């Protein structure tokens, strides 16, 4: 009988292909794993009992946690989900990526601030509440000949993103729960539409791909094609610095080379998908991630 070294909770509401790959990778390392939704976890604060209840781990909390997804919801719900991750870390259970890393990246406004504050190149960005000022910003950018990207403050896979190209687009401008997040559109070098997804694990670039979109939106979930590339040292170092700035164990860093040949960090994702990346690589990304979690945080 094969002995199990420990149990790992894979936090997700939609295991899918990524969840299956992680379970296989952890099993190869001698660890069992189970899927957990943060929506069914709870705090029970009372003397003599573990304050955090995770279904499936009632007898003992997991030895490690891999965060594959944090569900959306109201502000109160999202705060509660992140509190569960914070609590696990406070109880000395390794969380990969931890709650603080997820907080920094899921909030696009804070991501932009931290990148700029660290001196890393990122698009001209506005995050605000006032609609009149928001309209004024867009009108001024359009007059200067720039397109503007409007994004939900929280969101992924290109959902809710719009490119504002003309004044009539302002008729349809809506906030995301009362908050506007704008970025000046960055035109990529060369023809068509493309950006670079750099996958960083433990301060090391493990792979990168060029995503070529059917339109200006380059997400694989939106039909972009993938091509593996080798990075130059400048882009690799930029991706590593961006990941370190947000204090992540691993990240998917999106970078555009603009028409002047300069690199710009568009986003840093703490829960990146890697199915598209793995389709152009010759190794298991899940195995790299599982080995990093286990070797860095779970082995003496």
N, C-alpha and C positions, 0 to 999 in steps of 0.2 A: 504494500500500500504506500503510495507516494505521500509524504508528509507535506502539509501546507505551511509555508513560512509565515503567512499572515493574510488578512482580508483587506481589500481595498474597496472603497465606495466610489463608484463612477457617477458623479452628479449630472443628471440629464433628464429631460422630459421626453426626449426623442432619441433613443440609442442609435437606431439605424446602422449604417455601415461603419461609422466612426466608433460607436460603442462596441460593436462586434470585434473590430480590429484591436481595440484596447483590451478587451477581455482575453483574446488570444495571446496578446503580447504579455500581459501579466501572468497568464497561465504558464507560458514558457519560462518565466522567471521563478515559478513556484508559488505564486500568489493567486488566491481565489478573488473574485471581484463580483460585485452586484450593483445593479443600477439603483439610484436613489433620486427621487424628486424632492426638491426643497419645499414643494407645496404641501407635503405631508409630514414634514419634520415639525417639531414643536419644542418649546421650552417648558419644563416642569420644575419650578424652583421650590425645592423643599429639602429639609435636612436629611442627610444620609443617602441621597440619591444623585445619580448623574443628572445634571440639569438639562441636558440636551437629549431628546428622544429621536432616534432615527429608525424608522420602520425597517426591519430586517437586521438591525444591529442592536436590538433591545438588551441582549445579554452582555455585549461588549461593544464599545465604539470601534470604528474601523481603525486599522493601523496606519492607513494613509487615505487621502482623498484626492481624486483627480476631477477637476471641475471641467466638465464638457459643455455645460449649459446652465445659465441662470434665467429662469422664466421672467417674462415681463409682468406688468401689473401696475397697480397704483403705487404711489410713492411709499406708502406704508408697507405694502407687500414686498417691494423690492428691498427696502431697508431691512425688513425681517429676514429675507433670504440671505442678505449679506451678513446680518448679525449671526446667523448660523455658522457661516464660514469663519467669521472672526472668532466665535466661541471655540470652534474646533482648534484653531491655531493657539488660542490662549490655553487650551488643555493639552498643548504640546503634541497635537496630531498634525503631521505635515499635510498642507493643503496646496495643491499645484494646479493652476496659479491661485494664490491666496486672495482673500476678500479685498484687501487693499489694492492689489494689482487689478482685479476686476473692476473695482470702483473707479480707478483712474482712467481705465480705457473705455468703459461703457459710457462714460460721460465725455462726449466729444469736446465740449468746451474746456474741461480740465486737461484733457490730452493736449489740445492746442496750446493752452497756457504753459504746461510743463515743458513741451518741446521748445517753445519760444524762449522760456525762462532759462533753459539750458543752452541756448544759442544754436539750436539745431534748425535748419531751414524747413519751414512749413508755410503753407499758403496764407496770404492776408486773410484774416478771419474776424468776424464779428459775432458776438453772442449777446443778446439783449432781450428786453421785455417790451419796450415801447414800440407800438406799431408805426407811429408817425416817423420816428427816427429810422426804423427798419425800411420803410418806403423811401425815405430820403437817401439812405445808403445805396439802395439798389438803383435808384434813378441816377445818382451821381456816377456809379460804376458803369452803367450803360452809356452815359454821356461820354465817358472816357474810353469807350470801346471795349469794355471788359464784360464777359459773361459772368454770372454769379451762380454758384451752386447753393441750393437751399436743402438742408438736411434735418431730419429729426435729431434732437439732442441725443436720444437713445435709439439705437436701431442697428441693423446689420443686413448684409447680403443685398445692399442697394435698395431696400424697401423705403419708400417715401421720399427718395431723393429726386429733385427736379433741377433742371438747368434753366435759369432765367436769361432770356436772350433779347427781349424787346419789351417796351413799356407796357404793352397789352398783357404781358405775362403777370403783371402786378395785380391784375383783377382776380387771379386765382391764388394769390399768395396767402398762405395760412401758416399759423404758428404751430409748434409742437407743444401742446399743453401750455400755451401762453408764452413760449420761449422761441426766439428765432436764432438759428445758427446758419451763418452764411460764410462761404469761402469764395474768394476770387478764383475763377476757373483757370486751371493751368493747362495750356496747350502742350501736348507732348511733342518731342522731337520726331521728325520723320513724318511719313504719311499715315493716315488712319488714326486709330485710337488704341493706346496701349499703356500699361504700367507694369511695374515689377513687384511681385510678391516675394519677399525674402523671409524665409523661415529660420528663426533664431532659437537655439536651445542652449541654455547654460552659457551665455556669452559667446556662442559660436554659430556661424551660419552653416546650416546642414544642407540647405538646398535653396534654389531660387528659380522662379519661372517668369516668363513674360506672358501677360494676359492681353490678348488682342480682342477688343470688344467689337460687337456688331454696330455699336453706337458709342457715344462718349462714356457710357457706363461700362466698366471693364470687369464686373464681377462674374465669376464662373457660374454662379447661380442664375445669372442673366444671359447665359449663353456664350460667354467669352471662351475663346480657344486658348490652350496652354502650350508653352514651349519652354523646355528647360534651358537655362542659360548659366554661364559662368560669370561671376561678378568681378568687377575690378575692385581694388582694395578700398577705394573711396566709398563706393556704395555699400560694401560689406561693413566697413567701420561705421558708417552712418546708421545702418540697421541695428548694429550691436549697441551703439550709443542710445538710440531711441528706445530699445528694449530695456536697457539699464536705467534710463531716465524714469521709466514707469515702473521700475523694480519688478520685472516679470521673470519667471523661470523660463518661459518660452513665449514666443509671439509671432504673429504674422504681420510683417511691416510692409506697408504699401508705399512705394516710392515712384515718382515720375521724374524722368529726365526731360526738362523743358526745352523749348526751342532755342535757348541760348546755351544749352549743354550743361545746365546746373541741375543738381538733384534736389528734390523736395519731398519731404515726408508727408504723405496724405493722411494716413491713419496707422495706428498701432493696435492690433487686435489681440486681446488676451484669451479669446476662445476661438481661434481660427480653425476653419475647416482645412483639411489637407487632401481630400480625395482628388481634386484637380492636380495638385502638386505631385501626388504619388503616381498619377497616371503617366507622368513624364520622368519619373525617377526609377532607379533600379534597387530600391531598398524600402523597408517598411518604416514609415514615419512613426506609426504607433509604437513600434519596437524601440525606436530612439527615445521617444518620450517616456515610455514605461521604464526603460533602463535608467534614464536620468533621475526620475522620481525615486526609484528604489535605491540606486547607488548613492545619491546625495543625501537622502533624508531618512532612509529606512534600514540601512545597514550600519552596524557598529563600526 
